[in-house]
Amino acid sequence: MVKHQPLQVYERQLCLSCITGIYGCRWKRYQRSHDDTTKWELLWSLILLLTFCGLLVWSYFWLEARNDYNEFNWFLYNRSGEWSDGTVPILATTAAGLTYITFLMVLAVCHVALGQQLNLHWLHKIGVTAALLTTIVGVISVNQTWGREWDVLPVSLQATGPFLHVGALAAITALSWIVAGQVARAEKTLFQVVVMLLYLSLLLGLYVAPLYITSPCIMEPTDLKPRPSVIGHQGAPTLAPENTLWSFQRALQMNVTGFEADVAISVDGVPFLMRDQTLQRTTDVHKVFPDRQTEDASLFNWTDVQQLNAGQWFLKNDPFWTVHTLTPHERSLIANQSVCSLEQLLKLASYHNSSVVFRLRRPPVDHPCHHSWINHTLQTVLKSGVPQGLVMWTPSEDRGQVRRQAPGLIQTSLVKQSPETLRENEIRGLLLRYNQANTKEIRDFTQRNVSLTLYTVNQPWLYSLLWCSGVSAVASEAPQVLRKVPYPIWLLKPDQYCLMWVSADVLSFAVVIGIFIFQKYRSSGMHSYNPEQIMLSAAAVRRSSPDLSVMKEKLIFSEVGNGVGGPEEMYTDDYDYYSHRGVRR
């Protein structure tokens, strides 16, 4: 019996088995392949890449939209009639989907780096499809119900753009190792040219991207304006029930310089603070007046409104997840809060020399004060004794009459207008959402002595961005957060930023060139292997490189494919490896 030496001794490759097994359920060596990926699998790889990019943008959107979570929940409440934190399921599913798709992307990149054929398992294909469809449905839903929130993306990029650019440049530079390896080992010139053009185009785009990145925080520190004043939007609603006296007192403890509120008028002509159209969300009207809980808030008289509790809902719903931070004394105070009148707010502001800005909601047509609503509110302001210079008057109706009776009021517009139009109408203030004024407009309003207040600003990054823009005041639901921002989060001189991105580009270019040269040198001589050149001795097997092992493995399976027999047959002692004939005993 003739003994023959085995062609190759295969070592256990646990890492490779896990990669191909998790990605495509190819746990065995003979199930893996170094052949080119099929067009069908390339299509699925493209779908996986698109899903990853979509989920990345979707996650970034919700990360930056944190500033407006309360606004989103309020929109949901107006549609459903029930209060709940709708961001929780969205954030949970988004985090799970992004983690799963990112994991698959890492496995796919590992397949490419190791030269393995991409073959996504059908279960993963279902998961990728579900993630893609869920993201698309989410985008459509947000576009229909909360379309204006998309403006947070260009606004936030002014704060994160320089750092996202550096991160993206580092990732693409690291990707050059895989790209260079694929190009160096490729046999088709067309493939090499296409891959190189795509990669270099992406790299060049990142190199010049800073030319299009603008941020107000790229400025000389000497040009930085004073810290914007913080106005308590409905008081401090993250710490106490909105539009209650305790909420405004908590805001004062957070060093706010003014208050902002929404005002309705009762049947007997008393202006009171209420954001919603009804009393359902923020009072116990369902207990006190169960038959009237869906009525308009302005159809109640002031005596009835005073009977309602305006604090227990806060302890029950915990809308900002802050109830656990309250002391027993604070909980007791909150549990006994009632609806606050405009006069009470004005007296509090007068005592602390704080400004007041409020939106006035006109009552329904059948309301007794439908035509006299402006006069009732103005008389309340005048009777409260608050200095007129502390009140920002926003209703646009009958401004001439209001100006004659109370010339000291700061006439404020809720509609964006040019500085010239504001001057013609003798309007000295603007109250706008933060996405309604860009940096150039903010500086233009400031130079024209227009008092600009932007709402609602709850996150430090947005507050820092508006500070660099030169805004004079912001309205916030979280003054306790902005209180901890004594200086913009980041501020770069133009020369410093230019040096930063030029250095990053030069370093990236040097690293990419070095990697391509190294991969070319590493792969030289590997393209001319053929069966006659492969050493079959045991010593040669032990000293062989990974690329040589791959060529030997392909040789085995090419022989099997030519009808020689299965791998098990080739390893028996009765097979002649040189003549392809079995040896009889």
C-alpha positions in Angstrom: 0.0 0.0 0.0 1.4 3.3 -1.1 1.2 6.1 1.5 0.8 9.6 0.2 1.2 12.9 2.0 -2.0 15.0 2.4 -2.1 18.0 0.1 -2.9 20.4 2.9 -3.6 20.4 6.6 -6.4 22.8 7.4 -6.3 24.6 10.7 -9.5 25.7 12.5 -10.4 29.2 11.6 -12.9 30.1 14.4 -13.1 33.8 13.5 -13.8 33.2 9.8 -16.3 30.5 10.7 -18.2 32.9 12.9 -18.2 35.7 10.3 -19.4 33.6 7.4 -21.7 31.6 9.7 -23.5 34.6 11.3 -23.8 36.4 8.0 -24.7 33.6 5.6 -25.1 30.5 7.8 -21.9 29.0 6.2 -20.3 27.4 9.2 -18.3 24.7 7.4 -15.1 25.3 5.4 -16.5 23.6 2.3 -19.5 25.9 2.4 -17.4 29.0 2.0 -16.2 30.3 -1.4 -13.7 32.8 -2.8 -15.6 33.1 -6.0 -17.1 36.4 -7.1 -20.3 37.5 -5.5 -23.4 36.9 -7.6 -25.3 39.9 -9.0 -28.3 39.0 -6.8 -26.2 39.1 -3.7 -24.6 42.3 -4.8 -28.1 43.8 -5.1 -28.8 42.7 -1.5 -25.5 44.3 -0.4 -26.6 47.5 -2.0 -29.9 47.3 -0.2 -28.1 46.7 3.1 -25.9 49.7 2.5 -28.9 52.0 1.7 -30.7 50.7 4.8 -27.6 51.5 6.9 -27.3 55.0 5.5 -31.1 55.6 5.9 -31.0 54.4 9.5 -28.0 56.5 10.2 -29.7 59.7 9.1 -32.9 58.7 10.9 -31.0 58.1 14.1 -29.2 61.5 13.7 -32.6 63.2 13.2 -34.1 61.8 16.4 -30.9 62.6 18.3 -31.0 66.2 17.3 -34.8 66.4 17.6 -34.4 65.8 21.3 -34.8 69.5 21.7 -38.4 69.2 20.6 -39.6 65.9 22.1 -42.2 67.7 24.2 -43.5 69.4 21.1 -43.8 66.1 19.3 -45.7 64.5 22.2 -48.0 67.5 22.2 -48.8 67.0 18.5 -49.6 63.4 19.2 -51.9 64.4 22.1 -53.8 66.8 19.8 -54.3 64.0 17.4 -55.2 61.1 19.7 -56.5 62.9 22.8 -54.3 60.9 25.1 -51.0 61.9 26.5 -48.0 59.6 26.2 -44.3 59.8 25.4 -44.4 58.8 21.8 -40.6 59.1 21.5 -39.9 56.0 23.6 -41.0 53.3 21.1 -39.4 55.3 18.2 -36.1 55.6 19.9 -36.1 51.9 21.0 -36.9 50.6 17.6 -34.4 52.9 15.9 -31.6 51.9 18.3 -32.3 48.2 17.8 -32.5 48.6 14.0 -29.3 50.6 13.7 -27.4 48.2 15.9 -28.6 45.2 13.9 -27.9 46.7 10.5 -24.5 48.1 11.6 -23.6 44.6 12.8 -24.4 43.2 9.3 -22.5 46.0 7.6 -19.4 45.1 9.7 -19.7 41.4 8.8 -20.1 42.4 5.1 -17.0 44.5 5.2 -15.1 41.6 6.9 -16.2 39.3 4.0 -14.8 41.7 1.5 -11.6 42.1 3.4 -11.1 38.4 3.7 -12.0 37.8 0.0 -15.1 35.7 0.9 -18.2 35.6 -1.2 -21.1 37.7 0.1 -24.1 35.5 0.7 -26.6 37.1 3.1 -28.9 34.5 4.8 -32.6 34.8 4.0 -33.5 35.5 7.6 -31.2 38.6 7.5 -32.7 39.6 4.2 -36.1 39.7 5.9 -34.6 41.7 8.8 -33.0 44.2 6.4 -36.3 44.6 4.5 -38.2 45.1 7.7 -35.7 47.8 8.8 -35.8 49.6 5.5 -39.6 49.6 5.3 -39.9 50.7 8.9 -37.6 53.6 8.2 -39.5 54.7 5.1 -42.8 54.5 7.0 -41.3 56.6 9.8 -40.0 59.2 7.4 -43.4 59.5 5.7 -45.2 59.7 9.0 -43.0 62.5 10.4 -43.2 64.4 7.1 -47.0 64.4 7.4 -47.5 65.1 11.1 -44.3 67.0 12.0 -42.9 68.2 8.7 -41.3 71.4 10.0 -39.0 69.4 12.3 -36.9 68.5 9.3 -35.4 72.0 9.6 -33.5 70.7 12.7 -31.1 68.9 10.3 -29.5 71.9 8.6 -29.6 73.8 11.9 -27.8 71.0 13.8 -25.2 70.5 11.0 -24.0 74.0 11.8 -23.1 72.7 15.3 -21.9 69.2 14.3 -20.7 69.7 10.7 -16.9 70.3 11.4 -16.8 67.2 13.7 -18.9 65.0 11.4 -16.5 65.8 8.6 -13.4 64.7 10.6 -15.2 61.5 11.6 -16.3 60.7 8.1 -12.8 61.4 6.8 -11.3 59.0 9.3 -13.8 56.3 8.4 -13.2 56.6 4.6 -9.4 56.8 5.2 -9.6 53.5 7.1 -11.7 52.0 4.3 -8.7 52.5 2.0 -7.1 49.3 3.4 -9.9 47.2 2.0 -10.2 49.2 -1.3 -6.5 49.0 -1.9 -6.5 45.3 -1.2 -9.4 44.6 -3.6 -7.8 46.7 -6.4 -4.4 45.1 -5.9 -5.8 41.5 -6.1 -8.3 42.2 -8.9 -7.6 40.7 -12.3 -10.0 42.8 -14.3 -8.8 46.3 -15.2 -12.3 47.6 -15.6 -13.1 46.6 -12.0 -9.9 48.3 -10.8 -10.7 51.6 -12.6 -14.3 51.7 -11.4 -13.4 51.1 -7.8 -10.6 53.6 -7.8 -12.8 56.3 -9.4 -15.6 55.8 -6.9 -13.3 55.8 -3.9 -11.3 58.8 -5.1 -14.4 60.7 -5.9 -15.7 60.1 -2.4 -12.4 61.0 -0.9 -12.1 64.2 -2.9 -15.6 65.2 -2.0 -14.7 64.9 1.7 -11.5 66.9 1.2 -13.4 69.9 -0.2 -16.5 69.6 2.0 -15.3 72.2 4.6 -15.6 74.8 1.9 -19.3 74.4 2.2 -19.5 73.9 6.0 -20.7 77.1 7.7 -21.2 77.7 11.4 -21.7 80.9 13.4 -19.3 79.3 16.0 -16.4 79.7 13.6 -15.7 83.2 14.6 -13.3 85.5 16.5 -14.0 85.2 20.2 -13.8 89.0 20.5 -16.9 89.2 18.3 -19.0 87.0 20.6 -22.2 88.8 21.8 -23.3 88.7 25.5 -25.0 85.6 26.8 -28.6 85.4 25.5 -31.3 85.9 28.2 -33.4 82.8 29.0 -37.2 83.2 29.2 -39.2 80.5 31.0 -41.5 79.0 28.3 -44.6 78.3 30.4 -42.3 78.6 33.4 -40.1 75.6 34.0 -42.4 72.8 32.7 -39.8 70.1 33.1 -39.6 70.8 36.8 -43.2 71.7 37.6 -46.7 71.7 35.9 -46.7 74.2 33.0 -48.4 77.6 33.4 -48.7 77.3 37.2 -47.4 79.8 39.7 -45.0 77.1 41.1 -43.7 76.6 37.6 -42.8 80.3 37.2 -41.3 80.4 40.6 -39.1 77.4 39.8 -38.1 79.2 36.6 -37.0 82.2 38.7 -34.8 79.9 40.8 -33.1 79.0 37.5 -32.2 82.6 36.8 -34.6 83.3 34.0 -35.1 86.9 33.0 -38.7 86.6 31.8 -41.8 84.4 31.3 -43.7 83.2 28.2 -47.2 81.8 28.4 -50.3 81.1 26.4 -53.5 83.0 27.4 -57.2 82.2 27.0 -60.2 84.2 28.2 -63.0 82.9 30.4 -66.6 83.5 29.8 -66.7 86.3 32.4 -63.7 88.0 30.8 -60.7 86.8 32.9 -57.5 86.0 31.0 -55.9 82.8 32.3 -53.0 80.7 31.3 -53.8 77.6 29.2 -51.9 76.1 26.3 -54.4 73.5 25.1 -57.8 74.2 23.5 -59.4 72.1 26.3 -58.7 71.5 30.0 -58.4 67.7 29.7 -54.6 67.3 29.7 -53.5 69.7 32.5 -56.4 69.6 34.9 -58.8 67.2 36.6 -61.8 68.5 34.7 -62.9 64.9 34.0 -63.5 64.6 37.8 -65.0 68.0 38.6 -67.0 68.6 35.3 -67.2 65.2 33.6 -69.8 66.3 31.2 -67.8 69.3 30.0 -64.3 67.9 29.7 -64.2 68.2 25.9 -65.5 71.8 25.9 -63.3 74.7 24.9 -61.4 76.1 27.9 -62.6 79.6 27.3 -66.3 78.5 27.7 -65.7 78.1 31.5 -66.1 81.0 33.8 -63.2 81.9 36.1 -64.9 80.5 39.2 -65.2 77.1 37.6 -61.6 77.2 36.4 -60.4 77.9 39.9 -62.0 74.7 41.2 -59.7 72.6 39.0 -56.4 71.0 40.1 -53.6 71.8 37.7 -50.8 69.8 39.3 -51.9 66.2 39.9 -51.6 65.3 36.2 -47.9 66.2 36.3 -47.2 63.7 39.1 -49.3 61.1 37.4 -48.1 61.3 33.8 -44.5 62.4 34.6 -44.2 63.9 31.1 -40.4 64.7 31.4 -39.3 61.7 33.6 -38.4 64.2 36.4 -40.9 63.4 39.2 -38.4 61.0 40.9 -36.1 64.0 41.4 -38.7 66.0 43.4 -38.6 66.2 47.2 -41.7 65.4 49.2 -42.3 69.1 49.8 -42.1 69.8 46.1 -44.6 67.1 45.4 -46.9 68.5 47.9 -46.8 71.9 46.4 -47.3 70.5 42.9 -50.3 68.4 44.0 -52.1 71.6 45.1 -51.5 73.9 42.1 -54.4 75.6 40.4 -54.8 77.4 37.0 -52.9 80.6 37.0 -54.5 83.9 35.8 -52.6 86.4 33.7 -52.9 89.0 36.4 -51.2 86.7 38.9 -48.3 86.1 36.4 -48.0 89.9 35.8 -47.8 90.7 39.5 -45.1 88.0 39.9 -43.1 89.4 37.0 -43.5 93.0 38.4 -42.2 91.9 41.8 -39.1 90.2 40.4 -38.7 92.8 37.6 -39.0 90.1 34.9 -40.4 90.5 31.4 -43.5 88.8 30.2 -44.5 87.7 26.7 -47.7 85.9 26.0 -49.7 84.6 23.1 -53.4 85.5 23.3 -56.0 83.0 21.8 -59.2 84.5 20.5 -62.3 82.9 22.0 -65.0 81.2 19.8 -67.6 83.2 17.9 -70.3 82.5 20.4 -68.1 83.7 23.3 -69.2 86.9 25.1 -65.7 88.3 24.7 -65.2 87.4 21.0 -65.1 91.0 19.9 -63.7 92.6 23.2 -60.9 90.1 23.8 -58.1 92.6 23.1 -59.7 95.2 25.4 -60.2 92.7 28.3 -56.6 91.6 28.1 -55.2 95.1 27.9 -57.2 96.2 30.9 -55.9 93.3 32.9 -52.3 94.3 32.0 -53.0 97.9 33.0 -54.7 97.0 36.3 -51.9 94.6 37.4 -49.5 97.5 37.9 -46.7 95.9 36.0 -44.4 98.4 34.3 -45.4 98.5 30.6 -41.7 98.2 29.5 -41.7 94.6 30.9 -44.6 93.4 28.7 -44.1 92.2 25.1 -47.5 92.6 23.4 -48.0 90.0 20.6 -51.6 90.2 19.3 -51.7 91.9 15.9 -55.3 93.0 16.1 -56.0 96.6 17.1 -52.3 97.5 17.6 -53.1 101.2 17.0 -55.7 101.3 19.8 -53.4 99.3 22.2 -50.5 101.7 21.4 -52.6 104.7 22.2 -53.8 103.3 25.6 -50.5 101.7 26.6 -47.6 103.3 24.6 -45.0 101.7 26.9 -45.7 98.1 25.8 -43.1 96.4 23.6 -45.0 95.7 20.4 -43.9 92.2 19.3 -44.7 90.3 16.2 -45.2 86.5 15.9 -44.8 86.7 12.1 -41.4 87.1 10.5 -41.1 90.5 8.8 -38.2 92.6 7.4 -36.6 95.2 9.7 -38.0 97.9 7.5 -41.6 96.6 7.8 -41.2 96.3 11.6 -40.0 99.9 11.8 -42.9 101.2 9.8 -45.4 99.4 12.1 -43.5 100.5 15.2 -42.8 97.0 16.2 -39.7 96.5 18.3 -39.7 92.8 19.0 -40.0 89.4 17.2 -40.9 86.0 18.7 -40.1 83.2 16.3 -39.4 79.5 16.3 -35.6 78.8 16.3 -35.7 77.5 12.7 -37.3 80.7 11.3 -34.2 82.9 11.4 -30.8 82.1 10.0 -27.5 83.6 11.3 -27.5 86.5 8.7 -31.1 87.5 9.6 -30.4 87.3 13.4 -27.4 89.6 13.0 -29.4 91.9 10.7 -32.2 92.2 13.3 -29.7 92.8 16.1 -28.1 95.6 14.1 -31.5 97.2 13.6 -32.2 97.1 17.3 -35.0 94.6 17.0 -35.4 92.4 20.1 -35.4 88.8 18.8 -36.6 86.0 21.0 -36.4 82.4 19.6 -38.2 79.4 21.0 -38.1 76.6 22.1 -34.4 76.1 23.0 -33.8 73.2 25.4 -30.5 71.7 24.4 -27.0 73.2 25.0 -25.9 72.7 21.4 -28.7 74.8 20.1 -28.3 77.5 22.8 -24.6 77.7 22.0 -25.3 78.0 18.3 -27.8 80.8 18.8 -25.4 82.5 21.2 -22.7 82.6 18.5 -25.4 83.9 16.0 -26.0 86.9 18.3 -29.6 86.3 19.3 -30.6 88.4 22.3 -33.0 86.0 24.1 -34.4 82.4 23.9 -37.5 80.8 25.4 -36.8 77.5 27.1 -38.7 74.7 28.8 -35.5 73.6 30.5 -33.9 76.7 32.0 -32.0 74.4 34.5 -30.1 72.9 31.5 -29.2 76.2 29.9 -28.1 77.5 33.2 -25.2 75.2 33.1 -23.9 76.7 29.8 -21.7 79.6 30.8 -19.9 79.7 27.4 -20.6 78.2 23.9 -19.8 74.5 23.8 -17.2 75.1 21.1 -15.8 78.2 19.4 -13.1 78.1 16.7 -11.2 81.0 15.1 -11.4 80.8 11.3 -7.6 80.3 11.1 -7.8 77.4 13.6 -10.6 75.7 11.7 -8.8 76.1 8.4 -5.6 74.6 9.9 -7.7 71.7 11.4 -9.3 70.6 8.2 -6.3 71.1 6.0 -4.2 69.1 8.4 -6.8 66.3 8.4 -6.9 66.3 4.6 -3.1 66.1 4.3 -2.8 63.4 6.9 -5.6 61.4 5.3 -4.0 61.7 1.8 -0.6 60.5 3.1 -2.2 57.5 4.8 -4.2 56.5 1.8 -1.2 56.7 -0.5 0.9 54.7 1.9 -1.8 52.0 2.2 -2.1 51.7 -1.5 1.6 51.3 -2.0 1.8 48.8 0.8 -1.1 46.7 -0.6 0.4 46.8 -4.0 3.8 45.6 -2.7 2.1 43.0 -0.5 0.1 41.5 -3.4 3.0 41.5 -6.0 3.7 38.0 -7.3 0.4 36.6 -6.0 -1.4 36.7 -9.4 0.7 34.0 -11.2 0.0 31.0 -9.0 -0.9 27.7 -10.9 -1.1 24.1 -9.7 2.4 23.3 -10.8 3.9 26.1 -8.7 2.3 25.0 -5.4 4.7 23.0 -3.2 3.1 19.9 -1.9 5.6 19.0 0.8 4.6 19.2 4.5 7.3 21.7 5.2 6.1 24.0 2.5 2.5 23.7 3.8 3.6 24.8 7.2 5.4 27.8 5.8 2.7 28.8 3.3 1.1 32.2 3.4 -2.7 32.7 3.7 -2.9 33.5 0.0 -1.1 30.3 -0.9 -3.5 28.3 1.3 -6.3 29.8 -0.7 -4.8 28.8 -4.0 -4.4 25.2 -2.7 -7.9 25.1 -1.5 -9.1 26.2 -4.9 -6.9 23.5 -6.5 -8.7 20.8 -4.4 -12.2 21.9 -5.3 -11.2 22.4 -9.0 -10.2 18.8 -9.1 -13.4 17.7 -7.4 -15.4 19.8 -9.9 -13.6 17.9 -12.8 -15.0 14.6 -11.6 -12.1 13.3 -9.7 -14.2 12.7 -6.6 -15.2 14.2 -3.3 -12.8 15.8 -0.8 -13.1 12.7 1.4 -11.9 10.5 -1.5 -8.9 12.6 -2.2 -7.7 12.2 1.4 -7.8 8.4 1.4 -4.7 6.4 1.3 -5.8 4.7 -2.0 -5.8 7.8 -4.2 -2.9 8.8 -6.3 -2.7 12.6 -6.2 -0.4 12.8 -9.3 -2.1 10.5 -11.7 -5.7 11.0 -10.6 -6.1 7.3 -10.4 -6.8 5.1 -7.4 -4.1 2.7 -6.2 -5.3 -0.8 -5.8 -4.1 -2.8 -2.8 
